[in-house]
Amino acid sequence: MQTTFTEEQLKDPGTARSNEILRACVHCGFCTATCPTYQVLGDELDSPRGRIYLIKDMLENERVPDEKTVKHIDRCLSCLACMTTCPSGVHYMHLVDHARDYIEQNYKRPFSDRALRWILARILPHPMRFRVALLGAKLGRPFARLMPDARLRAMLEMAPKEIPPVSRNDDPQSFAPQGTRRMRVALMTGCAQKALNTDINDATIRLLTRLGAEVVVAEGAGCCGALTHHMGKADESHASAAANIRAWCTEIDNGGLDAIVINTSGCGTTVKDYGHMFRNDPLAEDAARVAGIARDVSEVVMELTGDAPDGTAWQPAKEWIAGTDARTAPERPAEGTVVAYHAACSLQHGQQIKTHPKTLLKKAGFTIVEPSDPHLCCGSAGTYNLMQPEISGKLKARKVRTLEAKNPDIIAAGNIGCMMQIGSGTGVPVVHSVELLDWAWGGPKPPALSRDTSEPEIPKLR
């Protein structure tokens, strides 16, 4: 693609990077075949190729974004399926991130949009605030259908039936490995996940320490910045990211870290991009250090359960399976338990991790099935299901339908957003992959598998 940016425009690092990305695009349109919003809406402007044209025009002409451009860019999920499909290596993620930042600085949204985005940015990245908001939403959930605004309904309907208790495992501390220490890792405990589902971090700590990892929860680490980053709020997202970088570099410099383990794949995609985010910042070197050792939990567990140097296959310790650990429930997964694996977009497209979770679940004894069109997004995408509920709802219905068609006993995913999205549309239990691995290899049965998934009756309009 030809571009006409001036030398003055290219002095801006964001514009220079966008220029590189735009020039890589050859207009082939392969991206339209895997774009969820194009599949739902059928509008070329709601495809990556269409959005690229809109972004190019907006940035080259330095114009104030119009309502049409903003609408189509807002409709992008940032699922990054287009990057997996693109034969030319167009880094769409950096382009759309720059476009959102530009829009945030140059476009005045309607008051209702500004208010919603302000509320989400002030609540979701802060676990205790989020807990209070969830409590309020839970009380109002039975009346969701009475709400005139679809986005307000979506916010109420997102509230889980049960708000989990605070887990002290999320506090800054260190967890000793069982047996010989094989590595030292920092666990990113996240933000929204600490309010929505505390079982995931607990299971991750149990599993990693059982496999010989010392697990550290670093003082000062928190939200990765993704939630505000995808809203174009660069200053807020960079502040969150900078806090993490400093916290983890303190651990790297003091006790040393072999990896930063992330069990929410949306966060993983962002943390692995810290080097780019801070490339022109005084924190550039430290950001690159952090990004260089950021790992999805499946990558670390694959390493820890890899075959032995003598060629023998890894097997869990017999005492794990026997349930001798005092923390372990006696019930083990039934042989042949069918798990439908949902590949989170941020994992399969953002981080290009496609096989690790399935390999591990099979190794743990589960029978793995996958839905048709596994590359398509479930519609969660951070705050997308709250800001674009109609499109998100259609994608959720499609994803649930394809998952349920496999008649699974359990649905597994590697991202809390996907779990909440899919779980709100099905009666099949939805759990994190790491919870299943922990259960199969000596941990307790995931609480979600024992909960009542039936929905309370919601009053209907008369």
N, C-alpha and C positions, 0 to 999 in steps of 0.2 A: 504494500500500500504506500503510495506517495504521500508525503506530508510537506507542509509549507511553514513550519515553525521558524520564527526569526532567531537570529543569534541571541538576541536579548531574552527571548522567551526560554531558550534552551539553557540559560544560566540557572534557571530554577531546577533543582534536582528532580522534583516530581515530574515536571514537564519533560525533562530530558529522558527520564525512564519511560514515560508514556510514549514518547516519540520512538524509542527503540522497539517497544512492543507493537505499536501501530505499523511500523515498517515491516515487521515479521509476518503480518497477516496477508494472505494471498486471496482472500475473498472466496475460498473454496466452498464454504457452507457446510462442511462436515459437522460443525458444532451444532447445527440446528437439529440434527437427528437425535442428539442426546440431551438437549436442553429441556428441562421439565416445563418451564413456562411456555416455551414454544409448542410443546406437545399439548398443553392444556388450552392455550389461547389461539394458536395458529397465526400469530401476528409476527411478521419478520422483525419488527422493532422490539419484540419480546424474545429475541434470540440473541446470542452473543454477537453474531455478525451485525445485526441491526443496532445493537447498543454500541458497538465499536464505531459505527458511522456517526451516531449521535454524540459520542464522547469526543471523537476527532473534531467534529464541527464546533462543539462547545469550547474545547481547549484552544484550538488554532485561532479562533476568532475572539477569544477571551470575552465571550458574551455572557450576559446574565442568563443563567439557566431558565428556560421556559417550563411551563407546567407539563407539557408533553414529554420533554426530555427527562424531567425529574420522575414522572410517572413510570416510564419504562425502565429507568435505572433502579428505582425503588423496587420494582417487581423482580429484580434479579435476586436469586436465592444465595448467590456465591457458593453454589454446590460444587463448582469447578469441574463438572463432568466435561465441559468444553475443553478443558486443558488436557484431560486424558485422551480425548478424541482428536485434538488438533494435530495434524501431521507437520505443522510448521513450528511448533513449539511456542505459540503465542502465550505469553504469561498474562492471561486475562485477569488473574487475581490482583496483581499490582495495578493494572489499568483501572479496574472498577473501584479499587480502594482510593486511588487518586481522584477519580471522578466524584466519589462521594464526599471526599474532603473538600473539593472545589465547590460542590453544591452547598455544603454546609456553610461555607464562607460567603457565598455569593447569592444565595436564594433565600427569600423569606417565605417560609411555609405558612399555611393557614394556621390559625391559633390552635385548633384542636390537634393538629399534627405536632406542633411545637410542644404543646402541653404533654402529649403522650410520650414523646421522645424524652422530654425532660424527666418525667416520672420514671420511665424505664431505666434511664441512665443513673438516677439517684437511688434506685431500689435494688435492681437485679444484681449488681456487682457486690452488694453488701449483705452478707448472709443474715444478720439479725434483722435488718430492715425488711429483707425479703420474707423472713419468717412472720413478721407482724402483718405484712401485706397478704401473705397466704392465709393467715387466720381470718382476716377480714373477707378475703375472697371466698373462703370456705363457707362462711356464714351467709354470704350472698349468692352462693352457687345455685341453690334451688330456684332462685328467681332470675337466672341468667337469661331465659327466653323473654323476659319482660323488658330487657334492655333494648333501647332503640338503636344503639350503635353496635355494629357487628364486632368492632374491636373491643368494646367493653364486655360483650358477651364472651369473647375469646379469653379475655383476662380472667373472668370469673370461672369459666369452664376449665381453665388450666390448673386450678387449685386441686391438689390431690385430696382424696377422701381422708387420708391420715397424714398429719404433719409429723415427721419423725423427731424424736428427741435429739437434743444436741449431743454430738459425739465428742468426748474429750480427746479422742485420738486425733482430732483435727488441730489441737493446740500444739504450739511449738515444743518439740521433744524428740527423743531418739528411741528407736525400738531395736533391741539387740537381736541378732540373727540366732536361729537355732543351729547349734553345731558350729563348724568352722565358718568364719566370715569369708564370703566369696566376692562380695562387692559392697560398696557403700553408695547409697542412692538418696536423693531428695525426692519426696513425694509432693507433687503439686495437689493440694487438697481442693483448690478451686474456690468458687463463690456460690453460684446458684445450686450446685450439687450438694453443698453442705446444708442447704435448707430443704432441698427436695428429696434427697436420698442419701442418708448417712451410711447405708449398708455397703456402698461401693468402696469407699475409702477403707472402711474396716476390713472388708474382704481382701483388698489389695495389700494391706499391711500384714495380715495373717499369711497370705500366700507368699509374699516376698521374703518375710523373715523365715518361714518354713523352708524356703529354697536356699537360704544362706545369705540373704542380703540384710545389711544394716540399713534401716529406713529412718531418714531424718525428715521431720517437718520443720522447715526453716522459719526462724523468727523474721517477721516482716513480709513474707510472701503471701499473696492473695490472688485477686482476680487477674487473669492473663491480659485483660484489656480488649478481648475480642468483641464483647457486647457493644461497647462504645465505638470501637474501631469500625465495625460494620455500619454504624450510623453516621460515619464521617466525623465523629468527634475526636479528632486526632490528639488534641492536647490532653484530654481525659484518658484516652487509651494509652498514650505514651507515659503518662504519670503512673498508671497501674503497672505497665510493663517495666518501667525503670525501678520501681520498688522491688519487683521480683528479681531483676538482674542484680541489684545490690545484695539482696538477701541470699541468693544462690552463690554469688561470687564470694561472699563471706564464708560460706561452707566450703567452697572449692579451695579457697586460700588457707583455711584452717584445718579442717579434717580431710579434705579431698573428696571429690565426687566422681564416681564412674558413670553416673547417668542422672538425669532429672526425669523422673517417671511421671507420665501424665496419663490418667485413665479417662479423660474426657477428650475425645479426638478433636473436637472443635478448638479446644485450648491448645492441643498439640500442634495443629497447623499454624496457629498464631505464634506460639513460642519458638517453633522452628524457623520462623520468619523474622525473629528479633534482629538478626544480623542486618537484614535489609531495612527494617524499620528505623534502625539507629545508625545507618551507614554514614551519616553526616553529623553525628552527635558525639560529644565527648565520651559517651558511653559505648562508642562503636566497638572497641576491642572487647570489653566485657560482654556486650550483647552477643558478639560472635562466639565467645567462649560458651555462653549459656546455650545458644542455639545449636552449637556443635555437639552437645551431649544430651540434648532433649530427646527423649524416646517415648514412644507409646508403650504402655504396659505390656502389650503383646510382644513387642520386640525384646524387652528385657526378659520376660518369662521364656521366650524361645531360646535365648542365650543360656539361661539358667537350667533349662531342661534339655539342652542339646545332647546328642549322643556323646558317650565317653571317648577319650582319645584312643582306647583300645578297640573301638568299633562296636561296643555293646550298646544296646538301646537303653535310654534313660528310663528308670522305673521309680515311681514314688516309694518312699520308705514304707515298709509294711505296717509300722505302728501308726502311720497316718490313716491308712485305710481301715485298720482295726478300731480306730476311734479311741486310742489310749490318751490322746490329748484331752485335758480336762475341759477345753473350750469347744470340743467337738461333739456335735449331736450324733447319736448312733445311726440315724437313718442315712443311707447312702443313695445315690441316684440309681434308679431301676435300670437294669440292663436294657439297652436298645431305646432309651429315652430319646425321642425325636426333638431336635432343636432346629428351629428355622432361624438361620443366621441372617440378620439385616446388616448390610454393609453401610455404615455411616459414610456420607459423602466426604466429610472432612478426613476420614481415614483412607478410603479407597481412592479418592481423587486428590485431596489436599496433601496427603502424606504418601500416597502410592503404596499403601500397605493393604494387600488384597488377600493374602493366604494365611498369614500368621494366626489370626483368631480361629479360623476353621481347622487348621492343622492342630492347634492345641486342644480344641474341643474334641476332635476325633481321638487324639492321644489320650484324653481323659475318659474316653469310652462312650461319648455321645454319638448318636446318629445325626449327621448334619444334612439339612436340606436348604435350598435357596429358592427364593421367589423368582418368578419371571421378571425380566427387566430390572435386575438388581442394581443397575447403575443409576436408576432414577431416584430422585430425592423423595423423602417422606413428607417434606413440607415444613419441617420444624425450623431448621436454619437459624438458630439463635433466637432472635425476637421476631422472625418473619411470620410465625403463626399468630403473633399478636398484632402485627401491623398490616398484614395481608391475609386476613383470615379466610376469605373466599377461595383464593387460589390454594392456600395451604390446606384447606379442607378437602379440596378435590384431590390433591396429591396424597393426603392421608388416606382417603377412602380407597384410592387405587393401591397404595402400598399395603394396607390392611387386607384388602381382598386377595392380593397375590400371596401374602404370607399365610393367610388362613386356608388358602387352596391347598397348601401342603399338609394340612391336618397335623400341625405340630403339637407336642405337649408343652413346649416352652418356646418363646421367642427371645433371642439374644441379640444384643447390640453393644457397641463400644462407646456410646455417647449418651449422656443424660437427656439431651434435648430430644433425640430420636426415641428414647425410651418413654418419655412423657407423651410425645405426640402419638406414637403407635398405641401405647397403653390406654389412651383416652378413647380409642376406637375399636378395641377388641376385648373379649373376655379371656383370651389366652394370656397367661402370666408373661410379663416382659421383664427380663433381668439383664444385668450386665454380664458380659462374657467372663469377666474375672470372678464374679460370684459363683459361676458354675465350676470354674477351675478350682477355686478354693473348696467348694463343696465336694467335688470328686476326689480331691487330694487331701482330705482330712478335716476340712472346715465344716461349719454348721450349714444346715439347709438354708438357702436364701429365704428370708422372711416373706418375700413377695410370693413365693410358691405356696404359702399357707394362708395368704390373705383372701378375703372375700372380694372378688372383682366385680360383683354385681353393682349396678349403679342405683342410687336412690331415685325415687320418682321425682320428676321435675314438674312443677305446676304448669299447666297449659293455658294459653290464652283462650278466653271464652268469647 
